[in-house]
Amino acid sequence: MTNNYKPFYLLIFALALLVSFAGITTDFFTDDQGLYAAIAKSMVHRNDLLQLFSYNRDWLDKPHFPFWTTAVSFKLLGISVWAYRLPALLFFLLGLLYTYLFARRFYTKEIALTAVLILMTAQHILLSNLDVRAEPYLMALIIGSIYHISRYSDKTAFKHLLPAALLTACAIMTKGVFVIVVIYGGLLGQQLFQKKFLHLFYGKWLLLYVLTFIFTLPEFYALYIQFDLHPEKLVFDRHQVSGIRWFLWDSQFGRFANNGPIKQKASGDVFFFLHTLLWAFLPWCLLFYYSVYKSIKKIWHKVALPEYYTLSGGLLLLALFSLSRFQLPFYTNILFPLFAIITAPYCFVQLSRAGEIYRRVALWLFVITLPIVVIIIHIYLKPASPLLFITDLAVFGLLAAFIIIKIKQAGYRVFLLTCCAVLFANFYLNTVMFPTIASYNGQVSAGKYINQPQFTNARIYTLRPSNNIFQFYCNQPVDLVAIADFEKFPANKQAIFFASQASLDELASNKAGFRIIKAFTDYPQENILPAFINSATRSKVLSRVYLISR
């Protein structure tokens, strides 16, 4: 990289940070965010970091680490959507740092910086920084673990022992023991390809395993306190549920086989993640596939690679995900630092004639289509103000013009234009489209409405467990009540119920008496339908939610 290109790298880096943080105050529009935030809020209100509750009921679905970080954020900054997203964004930054540090160990500085920009501009990374779940935490913890383990492996540098064990333990306490597959799968591949397999049996590795287990003990203790110590609790519609067994087995192998207590209706598809990557790792997906092909070809022809951690760990876990019968699109996010490092060397290296054509097509495809798609969306969406769209168009349009004028080398030009195109698209999504969607979320409106002083003494209930956004936005505790039990409540104003249109229709069909306190417009699903994007047909896909009483 010449010095003339460095300002463009820095500018793209700064703009990528801006885009990632642009939606930090956007209201929630997916249920998982509401659920995770509500559980962390419950931790704060109960002053209890060991037990997880949703709707004042014991909750067993995810380990504790993301909830601990969010609860600490709520304690320090107050309970809000931005305080929920902030720790995840900080872990995203940590993931960028470790991606750079790891790539810099084995590759040039240019490739390391390129890998960071690829990671920052991957579509599902940008989306996950707004629609926050556990992935930003896990991404940083996994690449951080791999980095410190690689340092510990080469020189037995004991200063890397503690962070390697701690980050691995935190990753386990975020998603479960399966994360060991990518962390130690990368180590296994590195040792095998370097013909150092027997090194894995050295005593220093036993020390790492023991320390990792010790750092994971808080998770075991929390699960024991809440569940194993109380076999009388009803969880998953049965008693005598062991939280520790769930953590070690049901949450991992039960989900893999899709026969655990939490199941997915559709069984797995072995090609699911291969086609998911086409949009999740957009705009780098096609170049990533080519990079994997070239790397495997080099291994086949016994050409040494700079390192094997990324290819071994990334492809091993991707294969495991593909064989799983429980699959969700965002699972692959945790592998994107590895995929970015695999892809980065092939952004500028001289390729064959066919390879050069493929690379140009693979990147120019998104340089052209992404801005066109955004402009079409804006025309149909008709947001309240065009100001942010005009700002977006001006900033990234000028940047693209400068790149075309100043960058003479074709490889660098198309790379930077690709970054520019995806950031243009996601600035619009984060500042215009997703806030527009959130403005039609009736749970947000109902939660804010019921926080008024006249409802201070009311008991708040919801009739379905999927109303987690309402649970978070409501300042008071929210309890879950089955629709069949609605009529058991006395007819008074002290009990207020949140009900979707489907719940209200069911109550009406059962001839249950109720009084509507307030109705709110609602977009009742998370999938973004073309009919919603089109302002002319939006009303056809909108519904209503209600606050009601007996």
BELKAQUI-V282983 format. One record per pair of residues at least 24 apart in sequence whose C-alpha atoms are under 8 Angstrom apart, sorted by the first residue. I is the first residue (numbers start at 1). J is the second residue. D is the distance in whole Angstrom. If there is no record, write none. Layout:
I;J;D
I;J;D
This chain:
1;110;6
5;407;7
8;403;8
8;416;8
9;416;8
12;117;8
12;416;8
12;419;7
12;420;7
13;117;7
13;120;8
15;423;8
16;120;6
16;121;7
16;423;6
17;120;8
19;126;8
19;423;7
19;426;7
19;427;5
19;430;7
20;89;8
20;126;6
20;129;6
20;130;7
21;89;8
21;129;8
22;427;7
22;430;6
22;431;7
23;130;6
23;430;5
23;431;6
24;81;7
24;82;5
24;85;6
24;86;7
24;130;7
25;81;6
25;82;5
26;81;7
26;82;8
26;130;8
26;434;8
26;435;6
26;438;7
27;81;7
27;435;7
27;438;6
27;439;8
27;444;7
28;81;7
28;131;8
28;438;6
28;444;8
28;469;7
29;434;8
29;437;7
29;438;5
29;441;6
29;469;8
29;526;7
30;131;7
30;469;8
30;526;6
31;466;7
31;467;7
31;468;6
31;469;6
32;133;7
32;468;8
33;131;7
33;132;6
33;133;6
33;469;7
34;468;5
34;469;4
34;470;8
34;471;7
34;472;6
35;468;5
35;469;7
35;471;8
35;472;7
36;67;7
36;133;7
37;67;8
37;70;7
37;84;6
37;472;6
38;468;7
38;469;8
38;471;6
38;472;5
39;67;7
40;67;5
40;68;7
40;70;6
40;71;5
40;74;8
41;71;7
41;74;7
41;79;7
41;472;7
43;71;6
44;71;6
44;74;7
44;75;7
50;222;5
50;223;8
50;225;8
50;226;8
51;222;6
51;223;8
51;225;8
51;226;6
55;471;7
55;477;7
55;478;5
55;479;5
55;480;6
56;477;7
56;478;7
56;479;6
58;226;8
58;235;7
59;235;8
60;235;8
60;243;7
61;251;7
62;174;7
62;175;7
62;251;8
63;173;5
63;174;5
63;175;6
63;176;7
63;219;7
63;247;7
64;173;6
64;174;6
64;219;7
65;170;7
65;173;5
65;174;5
66;134;6
66;137;7
66;174;6
85;129;7
85;130;7
85;132;6
88;129;7
88;132;7
88;134;8
88;136;6
88;137;6
89;129;6
89;136;7
91;136;6
91;137;5
91;140;6
92;129;8
92;136;5
92;137;7
92;139;7
92;140;6
93;140;8
94;140;6
95;136;8
95;139;6
95;140;4
95;141;7
95;143;7
95;144;7
95;337;8
96;120;8
96;140;8
96;337;8
98;140;7
98;143;6
98;144;5
98;147;7
99;143;6
99;144;8
99;337;6
99;338;8
99;341;8
101;147;7
102;143;8
102;147;5
103;341;6
106;306;6
106;307;6
107;306;7
111;341;8
111;344;6
111;345;6
112;341;7
112;344;8
114;344;6
115;337;8
115;340;5
115;341;5
115;343;7
115;344;5
116;337;8
116;340;7
117;419;8
118;284;7
118;340;6
118;344;7
118;419;8
119;336;6
119;337;6
119;340;6
121;283;8
121;419;6
121;422;6
121;423;7
122;280;7
122;281;5
122;282;6
122;283;7
122;284;7
123;279;7
123;280;5
123;281;6
123;282;5
123;283;7
123;422;7
123;426;8
124;279;8
124;280;5
124;281;6
124;282;8
124;330;7
124;333;7
125;280;8
125;333;7
126;426;7
130;430;7
134;174;7
134;175;8
135;330;8
135;331;8
135;333;6
135;334;6
136;334;8
137;171;8
137;174;8
138;171;6
138;174;7
138;175;8
138;334;6
139;333;7
139;334;4
139;335;7
139;336;8
139;337;7
140;334;8
141;167;5
141;168;7
141;170;7
141;171;5
142;167;7
142;168;7
142;171;6
142;179;8
142;182;8
142;183;6
142;334;7
143;337;7
143;338;7
145;183;7
146;183;6
146;186;8
146;187;8
146;309;8
149;187;8
150;187;7
156;204;8
161;208;7
162;211;8
164;208;8
165;208;6
165;209;7
165;211;6
165;212;4
165;215;7
166;211;8
166;212;6
166;215;6
168;212;7
169;212;5
169;213;7
169;215;6
169;216;5
170;215;8
170;216;7
172;216;7
173;216;7
173;219;6
176;247;7
176;248;7
176;251;7
176;252;7
177;248;7
177;252;7
178;252;7
181;313;7
181;316;7
181;317;6
182;312;8
182;313;4
182;314;6
182;316;7
182;317;6
183;313;6
184;313;7
185;309;8
185;312;6
185;313;5
185;316;7
186;308;7
186;309;4
186;310;6
186;311;7
186;312;5
186;313;4
186;314;7
187;309;6
187;312;8
187;313;8
188;312;8
189;308;6
189;309;6
189;312;5
189;313;7
190;307;7
190;308;5
190;309;6
190;312;7
193;308;7
220;244;6
236;261;6
255;324;8
255;325;7
255;326;6
256;323;8
256;324;5
256;325;6
256;326;6
257;324;6
257;325;5
257;326;7
258;324;8
258;325;5
258;326;5
263;326;7
264;326;6
264;327;8
266;326;8
267;325;5
267;326;7
268;322;7
268;323;7
268;324;6
268;325;4
268;326;6
268;327;6
269;322;7
269;323;8
269;325;7
270;322;5
270;323;6
270;324;8
271;322;6
272;322;7
272;327;8
273;318;8
273;321;8
273;322;6
273;329;7
273;332;8
276;329;6
277;332;8
280;329;8
280;330;8
280;333;8
281;336;8
283;363;7
283;366;6
283;418;7
283;422;7
284;343;8
284;362;8
284;363;7
286;362;6
287;343;7
287;346;8
287;347;8
287;359;6
287;362;6
287;363;8
288;339;7
288;340;8
288;342;7
288;343;5
291;342;6
291;343;6
291;346;6
292;342;7
292;343;8
310;338;5
310;339;7
310;341;7
310;342;7
311;338;7
311;339;8
311;342;7
314;338;6
314;339;7
347;411;7
347;415;7
348;411;5
348;412;7
360;414;8
363;414;7
363;415;7
363;418;6
364;414;7
364;418;7
366;418;7
366;421;7
366;422;8
367;414;8
367;417;6
367;418;5
367;420;8
367;421;5
367;422;8
368;421;8
370;421;6
370;422;7
370;425;6
371;421;6
371;424;7
371;425;6
374;425;6
374;428;7
377;533;7
380;533;6
380;534;5
380;535;6
380;536;8
381;433;8
381;533;5
381;534;5
381;535;5
382;535;6
383;432;7
383;433;8
383;436;7
388;428;7
388;431;7
388;432;7
389;428;6
389;432;8
392;424;6
392;427;7
392;428;7
393;424;7
396;420;6
396;421;8
396;424;6
437;523;8
440;521;6
440;522;5
440;523;5
441;521;7
441;522;5
441;523;6
441;524;8
442;520;5
442;521;6
442;522;4
442;523;7
442;544;7
442;545;6
443;467;7
443;469;6
443;470;5
443;473;8
443;522;8
443;545;7
444;469;6
444;470;6
444;473;6
445;520;7
446;470;7
446;498;8
446;520;7
446;546;7
446;547;7
447;471;7
447;472;8
447;473;5
447;474;5
447;475;8
448;473;6
448;474;7
450;474;7
451;475;6
451;476;8
457;494;7
458;493;7
458;494;4
458;495;6
458;496;7
459;494;6
459;495;5
459;496;6
460;495;6
460;496;5
460;497;6
460;498;8
461;495;7
461;496;6
461;497;5
461;498;6
462;497;5
462;498;5
462;499;6
463;497;7
463;498;7
463;499;6
463;503;7
464;499;8
464;503;8
483;507;7
486;512;8
487;512;6
487;513;8
487;550;8
489;550;7
490;550;7
491;549;7
491;550;4
492;549;7
492;550;6
493;549;6
493;550;7
495;549;6
495;550;8
496;547;7
496;548;6
496;549;5
496;550;8
497;546;8
497;547;6
497;548;5
497;549;6
498;545;7
498;546;6
498;547;5
498;548;7
499;545;6
499;546;5
499;547;6
499;548;7
500;544;7
500;545;4
500;546;6
501;543;7
501;544;6
501;545;6
501;546;7
513;550;6
514;548;6
514;549;6
514;550;4
515;548;5
515;549;5
515;550;6
516;546;7
516;547;6
516;548;4
516;549;7
517;546;7
517;547;5
517;548;5
517;549;7
518;546;6
518;547;5
518;548;7
519;544;6
519;545;6
519;546;4
519;547;7
520;544;5
520;545;5
520;546;6
521;545;7
